[in-house]
Amino acid sequence: MASDYGLNFGFRRSDESVVTREGRLKVPTTGTFRLGSLVTFDPASPGYLKAAASGEVGAGGTVGVLVQEEIWDRSVYSPENIDSFYYGVARNNRLAVIVSGPGGKIWLKNTTSQTRADGRVIAAVTMVDLTNVAIKDYLTWDGAKFVKGTGISDSMLRVTLTNGTDYVEAVLVA
């Protein structure tokens, strides 16, 4: 995958032979969906995805991390100049994929708020709470971010590297 996913999420390993990409789903028309967040099918709105519930796990591409690679398809109403802060948010009502499958490896990074030279204020982003998280621990989704999990029954990720504060690498386990 050659696309830029922004400052908060990316792949370390996305080999086609180990991950599943379930496509033909759209990001909802409203709300903010961050790339790398956990999503699933939305039975109430066929053809759309939704944020996964707390502790939700699923196989075969039914639950996984959100990826969208349509940054090139911008509207005339989009900002003329974009930077890495722009890349991390999925575009509403556009196609996306759910990525899952044992062996895929991602990284997540929290970022602090910033005021840019051009006056833009960039809000802080929390992708993962690393409180008491160590290598080999599981990460579960709490509905808004990844947190320490209890095992395969509630987790989609297993930690392979962390700095303990704002950065983690993890392997998909489902």
C-alpha atoms as one frame of an Amber mdcrd trajectory, in Angstrom:
protein
   0.000   0.000   0.000   1.596   3.196  -1.142  -0.881   5.737   0.212  -0.253
   8.115   3.080  -2.556   7.461   6.019  -1.511  10.489   8.046   0.259  10.905
  11.361  -1.777   8.476  13.487  -1.922   5.173  11.589  -0.060   3.119   9.049
   1.002  -0.367   8.004   4.208  -2.174   8.885   3.089  -5.296   7.016   0.076
  -5.525   4.702   0.955  -8.530   2.568  -1.958  -9.591   0.368  -1.432 -13.208
   1.453  -2.089 -12.497   5.153  -4.719  -9.761   5.298  -8.310  -9.518   4.166
  -9.677  -6.352   2.622 -13.444  -6.194   2.637 -14.560  -3.404   0.340 -17.637
  -1.950  -1.314 -18.588  -0.213   1.915 -18.981   3.509   2.371 -18.060   5.712
   5.283 -21.286   7.174   6.789 -22.416  10.555   5.498 -21.918  12.201   8.903
 -19.426  11.841  11.726 -15.661  11.695  11.905 -13.970   8.387  11.178 -10.208
   8.138  11.650  -8.159   5.832   9.468  -6.960   2.945  11.641 -10.033   2.974
  13.871 -12.014  -0.250  14.287 -15.116  -0.531  12.095 -17.676  -3.123  11.021
 -20.639  -3.573   8.675 -23.742  -1.519   9.498 -26.807  -3.799   9.141 -29.105
  -0.796   9.639 -27.555   0.930   6.592 -26.586  -1.697   3.987 -23.506  -0.702
   2.034 -22.130   1.424   4.887 -19.778   0.742   7.758 -19.982   1.937  11.349
 -17.680   2.226  14.328 -17.210  -1.155  15.999 -18.721  -1.669  19.427 -16.539
  -1.923  22.504 -14.725  -5.274  22.515 -16.139  -6.302  19.129 -14.182  -8.995
  17.289 -14.937 -10.580  13.930 -13.337 -12.760  11.312 -13.275 -12.678   7.523
 -13.295  -8.917   7.128 -16.452  -8.288   9.151 -14.533  -6.246  11.737 -11.189
  -4.537  11.189  -9.260  -1.321  10.767 -10.598   1.399   8.503  -8.575   2.206
   5.398  -9.505   4.661   2.669  -7.325   5.554  -0.280  -9.317   8.249  -2.037
  -7.254  11.261  -1.019  -6.595  11.918  -4.712 -10.346  12.344  -5.394 -10.898
  15.774  -3.871 -13.760  18.140  -4.437 -13.341  21.690  -5.686 -14.552  22.622
  -2.185 -11.646  20.808  -0.484  -8.631  22.778   0.704  -6.190  23.570  -2.092
  -3.127  22.679  -0.051  -3.164  19.649   2.197  -0.678  18.149   4.633  -0.374
  15.028   6.792  -3.046  16.271   9.226  -5.625  16.115   6.432  -4.853  12.488
   5.534  -5.885  10.792   8.781  -9.646  11.349   8.500 -11.842   9.253   6.213
 -13.959  11.123   3.708 -17.672  10.788   4.403 -19.940   8.968   1.950 -16.925
   7.564   0.069 -15.779   3.988  -0.390 -13.442   2.434   2.173 -12.244  -1.008
   3.183 -12.137  -3.023   6.379  -8.691  -4.594   6.825  -8.271  -7.635   9.047
  -6.520 -10.983   9.107  -3.896 -12.620  11.281  -0.424 -11.428  10.337  -1.136
  -7.902   9.169   0.813  -5.370  11.211  -0.092  -1.745  11.913   1.266   1.176
  13.899  -0.765   3.722  15.866   0.425   7.057  17.239  -1.267   9.646  19.418
  -0.589  13.269  18.519  -0.891  16.411  20.621  -2.789  19.518  19.592  -0.876
  22.044  17.545  -1.273  25.534  16.177   0.234  25.678  12.708   2.110  28.634
  11.227  -0.883  29.442   9.011  -3.145  29.734  12.089  -4.877  26.364  11.817
  -5.481  24.670  15.162  -5.044  20.918  14.931  -6.855  18.957  17.641  -5.098
  16.221  19.601  -5.765  12.668  18.384  -5.821   9.660  20.710  -5.736   6.377
  18.811  -4.589   4.197  21.716  -4.399   4.328  25.518  -1.128   2.625  26.442
  -1.687   2.588  30.204  -0.078  -0.632  31.532   0.364  -1.976  27.974   3.471
  -4.074  27.294   4.800  -6.188  24.436   2.610  -9.287  23.872  -0.441  -7.623
  25.467  -3.681  -7.497  23.506  -5.441  -4.312  22.383  -9.214  -4.091  22.322
 -11.449  -1.337  20.963 -13.429   0.673  23.535 -15.663   2.357  20.963 -13.337
   5.321  20.433  -9.749   4.075  20.770  -7.667   0.965  21.413  -6.979   0.022
  25.053  -5.438  -2.929  26.884  -7.485  -6.063  26.212  -7.772  -9.399  27.967
  -7.149 -11.786  25.077  -8.382 -13.071  21.739 -12.014 -13.032  22.883 -12.121
  -9.210  22.947  -9.108  -8.094  20.907  -8.126  -7.637  17.267  -4.479  -6.658
  17.936  -1.416  -7.942  19.822   1.412  -5.557  20.741   4.873  -6.128  19.245
   6.479  -2.765  20.105   5.543   0.234  22.233   7.200   3.253  23.776   4.601
   3.129  26.579   3.250   6.618  25.980   2.072   7.466  22.480   3.272   4.845
  19.953   2.529   1.161  19.397   3.025  -1.468  16.713   0.662  -4.427  16.765
  -0.166  -7.535  14.749  -3.749  -8.266  13.729  -4.868 -11.494  15.407  -8.281
 -11.778  13.779
